Amino acid sequence: EVIAPKYDKVDAFNAYKKGWAMVHLKNKIGFISEEGKEVTPPMYDEVKSFGDYKKDWAMVLEGGKIGFIDKTGKEITAPIYDEAKPFGSYKKNWGMVVRKGKLGFVDESGKEITAPIYDDIKPYGAFKAKWGMVVKNNKLGFINENGREIVPPKYDSIEPFGAYRADWAMVYIKDKLGFIDANGKEIITPMFDEVEVFGPYRADWAVVMLEKKIGFISSKGIVVKPQYDEVEFFGVYKEDWALVSKNGKYGFINDKGNEIVKPVYDEIGFFDAEKPDLAAVVENGETAYINKHGKVSLLLLLAVNEFRSVRVGDGMRKPYLYF
């Protein structure tokens, strides 16, 4: 006896698949081979035709859930999904699956490579090559070509890569701005109200605004925390220095973003040809000199007879001591 008497019903061989016969047991469906071997245990409510979804795959249903078996009868995808989109319709060799209204993916081996946790998944390459934008609870993120989440869905909006800076994308959280790079790393935390273009003040620097205060970012992150009311261009007073204003007082930052002269002065004179290493400063009516390192060099009272107006920040003109 090749086939033991254990099934409620055995259909004809080759009716479903060559060399196989569908078997029924307690209203469940499975398969046996011509040798009598049970290739698929009778555990499914329904089995669709091979090839309808994917070549050499058959969709199986159990308890209203969808899974798959392969051409050997092995279950390669457990019946846990509510829906399966046509294989390859979204990305080659991937099948989109749906569970409890959430989207994910299985690969050509039937393995779940992207857990069904997303409300929507945008077409691959629409935003960035080999990336798919995902939506979860109205927040945006990305999965990569392997289905792995590389940018968690936490942003309210994401601008196209390269629109602001090569290989960067501007991201928003509650109207605050930041950036992610081409690897999905958050290089600038979304915390700024405005971000200007890179370059006008210094190569690789961009002005950022937070609560009307000015700072700077670079490709490496924040170089100057937003704290100043106005910032002059570098080189106006001294090469690699920029005049800064804070609460009506003036000082300097250098090209590394370090505050080399704290903004405590009411007025600051120019470094000029006559005194290239010295600039006069006035604090509370007292006048002193600072040297090329930003240190107080010499205290003395000065009779000031001449002023010079220089542009500070955006449109502000302030009389400064000129020596």
LINRA-V927407 format. One record per pair of residues at least 24 apart in sequence whose ideal C-beta (glycine too) atoms are under 10 Angstrom apart, sorted by the first residue. I is the first residue (numbers start at 0). J is the second residue. D is the distance in Angstrom with one decimal. If there is no record, write none. Layout:
I&J&D  I&J&D
This chain:
0&35&8.5  1&31&9.3  1&33&8.6  1&34&7.1  1&35&3.9  1&36&9.4  2&31&6.6  2&33&9.9  2&34&9.5  2&35&4.6  2&36&9.6  2&37&9.4  3&31&10.0  3&35&7.7  3&37&9.5  5&37&9.0  5&41&9.2  6&31&8.1  6&37&9.4  6&41&7.0  7&41&8.8  8&41&9.9  15&46&7.6  15&48&7.7  15&49&8.1  15&57&8.9  16&46&9.7  16&48&8.7  16&49&6.0  16&57&8.1  16&70&8.1  16&72&9.0  17&49&10.0  19&49&9.7  19&70&9.9  19&72&7.6  21&46&7.4  27&61&8.2  28&59&8.3  28&60&9.3  28&61&9.5  29&59&9.7  29&68&9.6  29&72&8.1  30&57&9.5  30&68&8.5  30&72&5.4  31&72&9.1  32&71&9.8  32&72&8.2  36&72&9.2  37&72&8.4  38&68&8.9  38&70&9.8  38&71&6.6  38&72&3.3  38&73&8.0  39&68&5.9  39&69&10.0  39&71&8.9  39&72&3.9  39&73&7.8  39&74&7.7  40&72&8.9  40&74&8.8  42&74&8.5  42&78&8.9  43&68&8.4  43&74&9.1  43&78&7.3  44&78&8.9  51&85&9.7  52&83&6.6  52&84&9.5  52&85&7.2  52&86&5.8  52&94&7.5  53&83&9.4  53&85&8.7  53&86&4.2  53&87&7.9  53&92&9.5  53&94&7.0  53&105&9.9  53&107&7.7  53&109&9.3  54&86&8.8  54&107&9.8  55&107&9.9  56&86&7.8  56&94&9.0  56&107&9.1  56&109&7.7  58&83&6.8  64&98&8.5  65&96&7.7  65&97&8.9  65&98&9.4  66&96&9.6  66&105&9.6  66&109&8.4  67&94&8.6  67&96&9.9  67&105&8.0  67&109&5.6  68&109&8.9  69&108&8.9  69&109&7.3  73&109&9.1  74&109&8.3  75&105&8.6  75&107&9.6  75&108&6.6  75&109&3.1  75&110&7.9  76&105&5.7  76&106&9.9  76&108&9.1  76&109&4.0  76&110&8.0  76&111&7.6  77&109&8.9  77&111&9.0  79&111&8.8  79&115&9.0  80&105&8.5  80&111&9.2  80&115&7.2  81&115&9.0  82&115&9.8  89&120&7.3  89&121&9.9  89&122&7.1  89&123&7.4  89&131&8.3  90&120&9.5  90&122&8.4  90&123&5.2  90&124&9.3  90&129&9.9  90&131&7.6  90&144&8.3  90&146&8.8  91&123&9.4  93&123&9.1  93&131&9.9  93&144&9.9  93&146&7.4  95&120&7.3  101&135&8.3  102&133&8.2  102&134&9.1  102&135&9.7  103&133&9.8  103&142&9.5  103&146&8.1  104&131&9.2  104&142&8.4  104&146&5.3  105&146&9.2  106&145&9.2  106&146&7.5  110&146&9.6  111&146&8.7  112&142&9.2  112&145&6.8  112&146&3.7  112&147&7.8  113&142&5.9  113&143&10.0  113&145&8.9  113&146&3.8  113&147&7.8  113&148&7.9  114&146&9.0  114&148&8.9  116&148&8.8  116&152&9.0  117&142&8.3  117&148&9.2  117&152&7.3  118&152&9.0  126&157&7.5  126&158&9.8  126&159&6.8  126&160&7.4  126&168&8.3  127&157&9.7  127&159&8.2  127&160&5.2  127&161&9.2  127&166&9.7  127&168&7.7  127&181&7.7  127&183&9.5  128&160&9.3  128&181&9.9  130&160&9.0  130&181&9.5  130&183&8.1  132&157&7.4  138&172&8.8  139&170&8.2  139&171&9.2  140&170&9.7  140&179&9.6  140&183&8.6  141&168&9.4  141&179&8.5  141&183&6.1  142&183&9.6  143&182&9.6  143&183&7.6  147&183&9.8  148&183&8.8  149&179&9.4  149&182&7.4  149&183&3.7  149&184&8.7  150&179&6.0  150&182&9.4  150&183&4.3  150&184&8.6  150&185&8.0  151&183&9.0  151&185&9.2  153&185&9.2  153&189&9.1  154&179&8.3  154&185&9.4  154&189&7.3  155&189&8.9  156&189&10.0  163&194&7.4  163&195&10.0  163&196&7.5  163&197&8.1  163&205&8.6  164&194&9.7  164&196&8.5  164&197&5.9  164&198&9.9  164&203&9.6  164&205&8.0  164&218&7.8  165&197&9.9  165&218&9.8  166&218&9.5  167&197&9.6  167&218&8.3  169&194&7.1  175&209&8.6  176&207&7.9  176&208&9.3  176&209&9.6  177&207&9.7  177&216&9.2  178&205&9.7  178&216&8.1  178&218&9.5  178&220&9.6  180&218&8.8  186&216&8.9  186&217&9.9  186&218&7.8  186&219&7.9  186&220&6.3  186&221&9.9  187&216&5.7  187&217&9.6  187&218&9.6  187&219&9.9  187&220&6.5  187&221&7.2  188&220&9.0  188&221&8.5  190&221&9.0  190&225&8.9  191&216&8.0  191&221&9.4  191&225&7.2  192&225&8.8  193&225&9.9  199&232&7.8  200&230&7.2  200&231&9.2  200&232&6.2  200&233&6.3  200&241&7.1  201&232&8.8  201&233&5.6  201&234&9.5  201&239&9.0  201&241&8.1  201&254&6.4  201&256&9.3  202&254&9.7  204&233&9.1  204&254&8.9  204&256&8.3  206&230&7.5  212&245&8.6  213&243&8.1  213&244&9.0  213&245&9.5  213&312&8.1  213&313&9.7  214&256&8.7  215&241&9.4  215&252&8.6  215&256&6.2  216&256&9.8  217&256&8.1  221&256&8.5  222&252&9.2  222&254&9.5  222&255&7.4  222&256&3.6  222&257&9.1  223&252&6.3  223&255&9.5  223&256&4.4  223&257&8.7  223&258&8.3  224&256&8.9  226&258&9.0  226&262&9.0  227&252&8.3  227&258&9.5  227&262&7.4  227&312&8.7  228&262&9.1  228&311&9.6  228&312&7.3  228&315&9.1  229&310&9.9  229&311&5.4  229&312&2.8  229&313&7.1  229&314&9.5  229&315&6.0  229&317&9.3  230&311&8.4  230&312&6.4  230&313&9.4  231&309&7.6  231&310&7.2  231&311&5.2  231&312&6.8  231&315&9.5  231&317&10.0  232&310&8.3  232&311&9.6  232&312&9.7  235&269&8.8  235&309&6.7  235&310&7.7  235&311&8.7  236&267&7.4  236&268&9.0  236&269&6.1  236&270&6.3  236&271&9.8  236&278&7.2  236&309&8.1  236&319&9.1  237&269&8.5  237&270&5.0  237&275&9.2  237&276&9.8  237&278&7.6  237&291&7.3  237&293&9.4  238&270&9.2  238&291&9.8  240&270&8.7  240&278&9.8  240&291&9.2  240&293&8.2  242&267&6.8  242&309&8.2  242&310&9.9  242&311&6.3  242&312&8.9  242&317&9.6  242&319&9.1  243&311&9.2  243&312&9.2  244&311&6.3  244&312&6.5  244&315&8.0  244&317&8.4  247&317&10.0  248&282&8.3  249&280&8.2  249&281&9.6  249&282&9.8  249&311&8.1  249&317&8.4  249&319&8.6  250&280&9.1  250&289&9.5  250&293&8.3  251&278&9.3  251&289&8.5  251&293&6.2  252&293&9.8  253&293&8.1  257&293&9.4  258&293&8.8  259&289&9.3  259&291&9.9  259&292&7.3  259&293&3.8  259&294&8.8  260&289&6.1  260&292&9.4  260&293&4.2  260&294&8.6  260&295&9.4  261&293&8.8  264&289&8.6  265&320&9.9  266&303&8.8  266&306&8.8  266&317&8.0  266&318&7.6  266&319&5.7  266&320&5.3  267&309&9.6  267&317&9.6  267&319&6.1  267&320&7.2  268&301&9.1  268&303&8.8  268&306&9.6  268&307&8.2  268&319&6.0  268&320&3.7  268&321&6.1  268&322&5.2  269&307&7.0  269&309&7.9  269&319&7.0  269&320&8.0  269&321&6.1  269&322&7.2  270&322&9.4  271&307&9.8  271&321&7.8  271&322&6.8  273&322&7.0  274&322&6.3  277&322&8.2  278&319&9.6  278&320&8.5  278&322&7.9  279&303&8.2  279&319&9.1  279&320&5.0  279&321&8.8  279&322&5.5  280&320&8.1  281&319&9.5  281&320&6.6  286&320&7.9  288&322&9.3
